[in-house]
Amino acid sequence: MKYEIVELPQMTFAGLTEVTSNSAPDMPQKISGLWQKLGSVQAKFSCRTNQKAVGLYCDYGTPTEQDYTVLVGVQISNESAVDAKEKGFAVKQIPNGKYAKFTVKGDVAKDVGKAWAAIWSIPLERTFTGDFEEYQEDCDGKTGTIFIYVAIK
């Protein structure tokens, strides 16, 4: 799978979270449940920086070695983090740095899953500081363009 190396600034995201692992039998249901809930709360994000939805994977190894946190939400300004927390959203930041950027076009559920399976087989020097899917404005919930960013050294 082809990718490009990009430099990204520090980013702040707000949304709904779950802790899971790739081996958890309910992992797909947890993640899809977050996406379903996002639609009903999107209007509460007053300080979003764009109209894209984000699926962030962070806090790798917390609380157990295989666990990570999934945040489904939006990118917000650093200044609006307090407001987002007051509205009951989780807020997470990723550091500035290098990311492998993958472009996926097609079926949101099927093709993103296939892309991650391919990404896991690529020998990237990952930092595990935060990886995310950025759903572009052409995504309608079923199809569209998705950028996947994987933090690397």
Buried (B, 14 or more C-beta within 10 A) or exposed (E): BEBEEEEBEEBBBBBBBBBBEEEBEEBEEBBEBBBEEBEEBBEEBEBBBEEBBBBBBBBBEEEEEEBBBBBBBBBBBEEBBEBBEEEEBBBBBBEEBBBBBBBBEBEBBEBBEBBBEEBEEEEBEBBBBBBBBBBBEEBEEEBBBBBBBBBBE
